[in-house]
Amino acid sequence: MPLDAPRSQTTLTSTARMKHLFDVRPRVSEPYPVLCGEGPVDALHSVWRPEWRQAVVVGDSNTAALFGKPLALRLRELGCEVLELEFPAGEPSKTRATKERLEDAMLAARIERGACIVAVGGGVVLDLAGFLAATYLRGIAHIHVATTLLAQVDAAIGGKTAVDTPFGKNLIGAFHHPRAVLLDQAALRSLPLVELRHGLAECVKHAVIRDEMLFKSLERLTSFDDPPSAELILRSVAVKVAIVAVDPLEHGERRSLNFGHTVAHAIEAATNHTTAHGAAVAIGMIIEARLAVMKGWLPKDALDRIVALLERIGLPVRAPCAFDAAAPFFAIDKKTSEGRIQCALPEQLGVFGAHDGQWTRSVTLAELLRAWT
Ligand SMILES: NC(=O)c1ccc[n+]([C@@H]2O[C@H](COP(=O)([O-])OP(=O)(O)OC[C@H]3O[C@@H](n4cnc5c(N)ncnc54)[C@H](O)[C@@H]3O)[C@@H](O)[C@H]2O)c1
């Protein structure tokens, strides 16, 4: 299926420095725009609806001050009542306990159903604040302002919201689509190099499952020390937008986006979330691709190119924990069905198809163990 191309020049609208490049059309809820560029304050103004009289700006201990404050200021200028909320940065905050604390603060501030949450940050903030929006007073509107590369190419789009539990990652959550997504390119300049690398892991995933040209573009890059070009980011975003449009609730093709994630989520849980998601995805893609090669489902050449690219980016390529530590978490992975572990495995670079109507393949613990090292 062809990728959703960026909107044509004739339909393209722009704020001061942000362009409306895609519409996500999830079918299960109303379409929403993805704006990309610099100047999220003006862009937020352009997507704000007059009926949202209250705003809740949610960020973490890094993003609230850096990016949330100017947005809150503009919303106040628009006449909104604004509540600013913040929690400690990092995956350990993505819990039911943090969500409860934010909910109580919103209830105490008499935030009503007509409010809109503005989530400002990386994937942790967007997942948590999106889930908050999904359940607060049975669901209110929210907007994503994505400030990490990982959030821009992946987490901001598609309506998956969740928190982690001691039993595993993202196990409690909901589908709840934002009303608009702003990809702030200027924010990437302050992003630590290691976080850029984590975002590139999801770009590689998109390339492997659906866009060989994107894979080749990544292979051609001579340095990974600066934010990737807007063109490269948008190519990666286009993969996510296209897949979410055909399968918003992950009944079929959207499962391809889980390439590397069965292993990644087990590693994250086994290491108590000290392994960052992007790093875990890099390792997970290698282990799952190796398993696919062992089973004869993926050519060895594809595995070699994936490993070489991830190594050049500077991402880890070996599991940070023993297999025995990760094994218990496979049983509770969301994709596990009738006790069988499921992996989303590509068949060539840029090609991912269903087999007997299934987008994932059953694998055994013994097979995963063989692929682990
Ligand atoms: N919902 C989805 O579809 C989806 C998809 C992929 C990943 N995720 C989730 O995303 C999370 C990972 O997201 P992440 O990698 O963005 O991590 P993150 O949100 O923890 O951000 C990484 C770090 O960068 C800081 N930061 C954010 N923007 C910054 C900026 N512009 N300048 C300086 N520092 C900045 C944050 O405060 C944090 O310390 C995981 O929980 C993962 O499960 C969700």
The ligand as an SDF file (V2000), in Angstrom:
LIG
                    3D

 44 48  0  0  0  0  0  0  0  0999 V2000
    1.8650    5.6030   22.3950 N   0  0  0  0  0  0  0  0  0  0  0  0
    2.6650    5.1320   21.4800 C   0  0  0  0  0  0  0  0  0  0  0  0
    2.2620    4.8180   20.3550 O   0  0  0  0  0  0  0  0  0  0  0  0
    4.1280    4.9930   21.7940 C   0  0  0  0  0  0  0  0  0  0  0  0
    5.0330    4.6880   20.7670 C   0  0  0  0  0  0  0  0  0  0  0  0
    6.3840    4.5950   21.0750 C   0  0  0  0  0  0  0  0  0  0  0  0
    6.8200    4.7990   22.3740 C   0  0  0  0  0  0  0  0  0  0  0  0
    5.9080    5.0870   23.3480 N   0  0  0  0  0  0  0  0  0  0  0  0
    6.3560    5.3240   24.7340 C   0  0  0  0  0  0  0  0  0  0  0  0
    7.2010    6.4670   24.7470 O   0  0  0  0  0  0  0  0  0  0  0  0
    8.0340    6.3970   25.9010 C   0  0  0  0  0  0  0  0  0  0  0  0
    9.4480    6.8200   25.5300 C   0  0  0  0  0  0  0  0  0  0  0  0
    9.3970    8.1540   25.0540 O   0  0  0  0  0  0  0  0  0  0  0  0
   10.7170    9.0620   24.9450 P   0  0  0  0  0  0  0  0  0  0  0  0
   11.8230    8.2570   24.3830 O   0  0  0  0  0  0  0  0  0  0  0  0
   10.2940   10.3060   24.2920 O   0  0  0  0  0  0  0  0  0  0  0  0
   11.1280    9.2750   26.4840 O   0  0  0  0  0  0  0  0  0  0  0  0
   10.7860   10.4290   27.5240 P   0  0  0  0  0  0  0  0  0  0  0  0
    9.4440   10.9610   27.3680 O   0  0  0  0  0  0  0  0  0  0  0  0
   11.1510    9.8670   28.8570 O   0  0  0  0  0  0  0  0  0  0  0  0
   11.8330   11.5880   27.1540 O   0  0  0  0  0  0  0  0  0  0  0  0
   13.2120   11.3370   27.2840 C   0  0  0  0  0  0  0  0  0  0  0  0
   13.8940   12.4260   28.1160 C   0  0  0  0  0  0  0  0  0  0  0  0
   14.0350   13.5980   27.3200 O   0  0  0  0  0  0  0  0  0  0  0  0
   13.5650   14.7450   28.0390 C   0  0  0  0  0  0  0  0  0  0  0  0
   13.1200   15.7010   27.0190 N   0  0  0  0  0  0  0  0  0  0  0  0
   11.9940   15.6660   26.2960 C   0  0  0  0  0  0  0  0  0  0  0  0
   12.0320   16.6140   25.3430 N   0  0  0  0  0  0  0  0  0  0  0  0
   13.2020   17.2600   25.4960 C   0  0  0  0  0  0  0  0  0  0  0  0
   13.8370   18.3180   24.7800 C   0  0  0  0  0  0  0  0  0  0  0  0
   13.2880   18.8280   23.6970 N   0  0  0  0  0  0  0  0  0  0  0  0
   15.0410   18.7680   25.2160 N   0  0  0  0  0  0  0  0  0  0  0  0
   15.6360   18.1890   26.2860 C   0  0  0  0  0  0  0  0  0  0  0  0
   15.1130   17.1590   26.9640 N   0  0  0  0  0  0  0  0  0  0  0  0
   13.9070   16.7060   26.5680 C   0  0  0  0  0  0  0  0  0  0  0  0
   12.4960   14.1940   28.9440 C   0  0  0  0  0  0  0  0  0  0  0  0
   12.2410   15.0390   30.0210 O   0  0  0  0  0  0  0  0  0  0  0  0
   13.1270   12.8650   29.3670 C   0  0  0  0  0  0  0  0  0  0  0  0
   14.0410   13.0800   30.4090 O   0  0  0  0  0  0  0  0  0  0  0  0
    7.9490    4.9800   26.4300 C   0  0  0  0  0  0  0  0  0  0  0  0
    7.1770    4.9630   27.6040 O   0  0  0  0  0  0  0  0  0  0  0  0
    7.2230    4.2430   25.3160 C   0  0  0  0  0  0  0  0  0  0  0  0
    6.4790    3.1560   25.7970 O   0  0  0  0  0  0  0  0  0  0  0  0
    4.5930    5.1960   23.0680 C   0  0  0  0  0  0  0  0  0  0  0  0
  1  2  1  0
  2  3  2  0
  2  4  1  0
  4  5  1  0
  4 44  2  0
  5  6  2  0
  6  7  1  0
  7  8  2  0
  8  9  1  0
  8 44  1  0
  9 10  1  0
  9 42  1  0
 10 11  1  0
 11 12  1  0
 11 40  1  0
 12 13  1  0
 13 14  1  0
 14 15  2  0
 14 16  1  0
 14 17  1  0
 17 18  1  0
 18 19  2  0
 18 20  1  0
 18 21  1  0
 21 22  1  0
 22 23  1  0
 23 24  1  0
 23 38  1  0
 24 25  1  0
 25 26  1  0
 25 36  1  0
 26 27  1  0
 26 35  1  0
 27 28  2  0
 28 29  1  0
 29 30  1  0
 29 35  2  0
 30 31  1  0
 30 32  2  0
 32 33  1  0
 33 34  2  0
 34 35  1  0
 36 37  1  0
 36 38  1  0
 38 39  1  0
 40 41  1  0
 40 42  1  0
 42 43  1  0
M  CHG  2   8   1  16  -1
M  END
$$$$
